[in-house]
Amino acid sequence: MLKKISNVSRTLIINTFEGFYYKDSNNINDVSKIISKSYNTRRLLTITKNIAKSIKVLVLNESTHSFNPFGDSASLLVEADLKDYNNGVLHLQESHISFHTYIEDVLENFLIIRLELHICSCAEENVFLSLPEIFSNQIDLSKKKDLLSPHFIIIDYLKRGSAFTSDSSSAPDETHSLTNKISERVFSNSYSCLRESKHSNSQQYLLKMNEDLIKNCLQNSDKSIQDSSVSKFTKFLKQGYIDPHTTD
């Protein structure tokens, strides 16, 4: 008798937004160097390779490309460990980890960098286990190492395919979700969840760094920044990224 096989793939699409302050146009080059260092290919590849380990997939191939003056793209082709079902047909294009960085917006005195990260896996591991390999709960830059502390995060989860089981429930997939344990480890005391939406095949989470921590992060990078500039930036985040995603 043939064993029941799952062809389910699960994808996390993570978009992060981080603002970098500059005093005037003469200061933009210095800020650009900081951005390039913060979001360099080596750092992001380290994150993506650690993601692969966390969800127990094997990296088969990687490709990268850097754009001028700023922006990086990379793709890792991965193979899931499906135990008894492991064979050559697992070399699938839809199983991958990729990232793209670019300047999302230019606000007066701020460059806002967007990181778009896709994690697509056929493995059984909870794809949300990748989050501790991406985000730091430590705001002190000296403790962050290769992890990120963006000011705003949008996390989308998608499930595709059929599990071919007797369970036809349309309830959300609780085995793949942002559990309290993961959330507390990654976001506790640093971020507030502004929206949480769960459906049978999709989830979405909107998270914003707490405003006092945004202020501390910005002032750590440039102590001359005024409170009014911080307020302008947080207002821009709310109007640009939060309000359009809210529903009644």
C-alpha positions as CSV (number, residue, x, y, z in Angstrom):
1,M,0.0,0.0,0.0
2,L,1.3,3.4,-0.9
3,K,2.2,5.8,1.9
4,K,0.2,9.1,2.0
5,I,2.3,11.9,0.7
6,S,2.1,15.6,1.4
7,N,2.8,18.1,-1.3
8,V,2.2,21.1,0.9
9,S,4.6,24.0,0.7
10,R,4.7,26.8,3.2
11,T,6.0,30.3,2.6
12,L,6.9,33.2,4.8
13,I,7.1,36.6,3.1
14,I,8.8,39.0,5.4
15,N,9.1,42.7,4.7
16,T,11.1,45.0,7.0
17,F,11.6,48.7,7.0
18,E,14.4,50.6,8.7
19,G,15.0,54.3,8.7
20,F,18.5,55.9,8.5
21,Y,18.8,59.6,9.5
22,Y,21.0,62.1,7.8
23,K,21.4,65.8,8.8
24,D,21.6,67.2,5.3
25,S,22.6,66.3,1.7
26,N,26.3,66.5,2.6
27,N,25.8,63.7,5.1
28,I,24.0,61.2,2.7
29,N,27.2,59.5,1.6
30,D,28.2,58.8,5.1
31,V,24.7,57.3,5.8
32,S,24.9,55.3,2.6
33,K,28.1,53.6,3.9
34,I,26.3,52.7,7.1
35,I,23.4,51.3,5.2
36,S,25.7,49.2,2.9
37,K,27.4,47.9,6.0
38,S,24.2,47.1,7.8
39,Y,22.6,45.3,4.8
40,N,25.7,43.8,3.1
41,T,25.4,40.5,1.3
42,R,27.6,38.6,3.7
43,R,25.4,39.5,6.6
44,L,22.2,38.6,4.8
45,L,23.6,35.3,3.5
46,T,24.6,34.4,7.0
47,I,21.0,35.0,8.1
48,T,19.5,33.0,5.2
49,K,21.9,30.0,5.8
50,N,21.0,30.0,9.5
51,I,17.3,30.1,8.4
52,A,17.9,27.0,6.3
53,K,19.4,25.2,9.4
54,S,16.5,26.3,11.6
55,I,13.8,24.7,9.3
56,K,16.0,21.7,8.5
57,V,16.5,22.2,4.8
58,L,19.7,21.7,2.8
59,V,21.1,24.5,0.7
60,L,21.8,23.1,-2.8
61,N,22.9,26.3,-4.6
62,E,23.2,30.0,-4.1
63,S,23.4,33.0,-6.3
64,T,23.8,36.7,-5.5
65,H,23.9,40.0,-7.2
66,S,24.7,43.5,-5.9
67,F,23.3,46.7,-7.5
68,N,24.9,50.2,-7.7
69,P,24.6,52.4,-5.7
70,F,22.7,50.1,-3.2
71,G,20.7,46.9,-3.2
72,D,21.4,43.2,-3.1
73,S,19.5,40.1,-4.2
74,A,20.2,36.5,-3.4
75,S,18.5,33.2,-3.9
76,L,19.2,29.9,-2.1
77,L,17.8,26.7,-3.7
78,V,17.0,24.3,-0.8
79,E,16.0,20.7,-0.4
80,A,13.7,19.5,2.4
81,D,14.5,16.4,4.4
82,L,11.3,14.4,4.1
83,K,12.8,11.2,5.6
84,D,11.5,8.2,3.7
85,Y,10.3,10.3,0.7
86,N,13.7,11.9,0.1
87,N,14.7,11.5,-3.6
88,G,15.7,13.4,-6.7
89,V,12.4,15.0,-7.4
90,L,12.8,17.2,-4.3
91,H,15.0,19.5,-6.3
92,L,12.1,21.9,-6.8
93,Q,12.2,25.5,-7.9
94,E,9.5,26.5,-5.4
95,S,11.7,25.4,-2.5
96,H,13.9,28.4,-1.9
97,I,15.0,31.2,0.3
98,S,15.6,34.6,-1.3
99,F,16.1,38.2,-0.2
100,H,16.1,41.6,-1.9
101,T,17.1,45.0,-0.4
102,Y,16.5,48.5,-1.8
103,I,15.7,52.0,-0.8
104,E,11.9,51.9,-0.3
105,D,11.2,55.6,0.5
106,V,13.1,58.9,0.9
107,L,11.7,61.0,3.7
108,E,13.2,64.4,4.5
109,N,16.3,63.5,6.5
110,F,15.6,59.8,6.3
111,L,16.4,56.9,3.9
112,I,14.1,54.0,4.5
113,I,15.6,50.6,3.6
114,R,13.3,47.7,2.8
115,L,14.3,44.0,3.1
116,E,12.0,41.5,1.4
117,L,12.7,38.0,2.5
118,H,11.0,34.9,1.0
119,I,11.2,31.5,2.8
120,C,9.5,28.7,0.9
121,S,9.8,25.2,2.3
122,C,8.3,21.8,1.9
123,A,9.8,20.7,5.2
124,E,7.7,19.7,8.2
125,E,9.4,22.2,10.5
126,N,7.4,25.3,11.6
127,V,8.7,28.0,9.2
128,F,8.2,30.6,12.0
129,L,11.2,29.0,13.7
130,S,13.3,31.0,11.2
131,L,12.4,34.3,12.9
132,P,15.0,34.0,15.8
133,E,17.6,33.7,13.1
134,I,16.5,37.0,11.5
135,F,15.5,39.4,14.3
136,S,17.3,40.5,17.4
137,N,15.6,41.3,20.7
138,Q,18.7,43.2,21.6
139,I,18.7,46.9,20.6
140,D,22.3,47.4,21.5
141,L,24.1,47.2,18.2
142,S,27.1,45.6,19.8
143,K,25.0,42.6,20.7
144,K,23.1,42.2,17.5
145,K,25.9,40.5,15.5
146,D,24.3,39.4,12.3
147,L,20.6,39.9,13.4
148,L,18.4,42.7,12.4
149,S,16.3,45.3,14.4
150,P,14.1,47.0,11.8
151,H,11.6,49.6,12.8
152,F,8.6,48.0,11.2
153,I,7.9,44.4,10.1
154,I,5.2,42.8,8.0
155,I,5.0,38.9,8.1
156,D,2.8,37.0,5.6
157,Y,2.3,33.3,5.7
158,L,0.9,31.2,2.8
159,K,0.2,27.5,2.6
160,R,-0.2,25.8,-0.8
161,G,-1.1,22.3,-1.8
162,S,-3.0,19.4,-0.1
163,A,-2.0,17.2,2.7
164,F,-4.3,14.3,1.6
165,T,-5.4,13.6,5.2
166,S,-8.8,12.9,6.6
167,D,-8.7,16.3,8.4
168,S,-10.6,18.7,6.1
169,S,-10.9,21.4,8.7
170,S,-10.6,25.0,7.5
171,A,-9.1,26.1,10.8
172,P,-5.7,27.9,10.8
173,D,-2.6,25.7,10.7
174,E,-1.5,26.0,14.3
175,T,1.5,23.8,13.7
176,H,2.9,26.7,11.5
177,S,2.3,29.9,13.3
178,L,3.9,32.7,15.4
179,T,3.6,30.9,18.7
180,N,3.8,32.8,22.0
181,K,7.1,31.1,22.7
182,I,8.7,32.4,19.4
183,S,7.1,35.8,19.8
184,E,8.4,36.3,23.3
185,R,11.9,35.2,22.3
186,V,12.1,37.5,19.3
187,F,9.8,40.4,19.9
188,S,9.1,40.7,23.6
189,N,9.7,44.2,25.1
190,S,10.9,45.5,21.7
191,Y,7.9,45.3,19.3
192,S,4.1,45.6,19.5
193,C,1.9,43.5,17.3
194,L,-0.5,46.0,15.6
195,R,-2.4,43.4,13.7
196,E,-2.8,39.6,13.7
197,S,-4.9,37.9,11.1
198,K,-5.3,34.1,10.7
199,H,-7.1,32.1,8.1
200,S,-6.9,28.4,7.0
201,N,-4.2,29.0,4.4
202,S,-2.8,32.4,5.3
203,Q,-1.7,34.6,8.2
204,Q,-0.5,38.1,8.6
205,Y,1.3,40.0,11.4
206,L,2.2,43.7,11.5
207,L,4.8,44.6,14.1
208,K,6.2,48.0,15.0
209,M,9.2,48.7,17.2
210,N,8.2,50.5,20.4
211,E,8.6,54.2,19.9
212,D,11.1,54.7,22.8
213,L,13.3,52.1,21.2
214,I,13.0,53.7,17.8
215,K,14.2,56.9,19.4
216,N,17.1,55.2,21.1
217,C,18.2,53.4,17.9
218,L,18.2,56.6,15.9
219,Q,19.9,58.7,18.6
220,N,22.5,55.9,19.0
221,S,23.4,56.4,15.3
222,D,23.3,60.2,15.5
223,K,23.0,61.9,18.8
224,S,22.1,65.2,17.1
225,I,18.7,64.0,15.9
226,Q,15.9,66.0,17.4
227,D,12.7,64.6,19.0
228,S,10.7,66.3,16.3
229,S,12.5,64.4,13.6
230,V,11.9,61.1,15.4
231,S,8.2,62.0,15.7
232,K,8.1,62.8,12.0
233,F,9.6,59.4,11.1
234,T,7.3,57.4,13.4
235,K,4.3,59.3,12.0
236,F,5.5,58.5,8.4
237,L,5.7,54.8,9.4
238,K,2.1,54.8,10.7
239,Q,0.7,56.6,7.7
240,G,2.7,54.8,5.1
241,Y,2.8,51.2,6.3
242,I,0.4,50.7,9.1
243,D,-2.9,52.5,8.3
244,P,-3.2,51.1,4.7
245,H,-3.1,47.6,6.1
246,T,-5.7,48.0,8.9
247,T,-9.2,46.9,8.5
248,D,-12.4,47.8,10.3
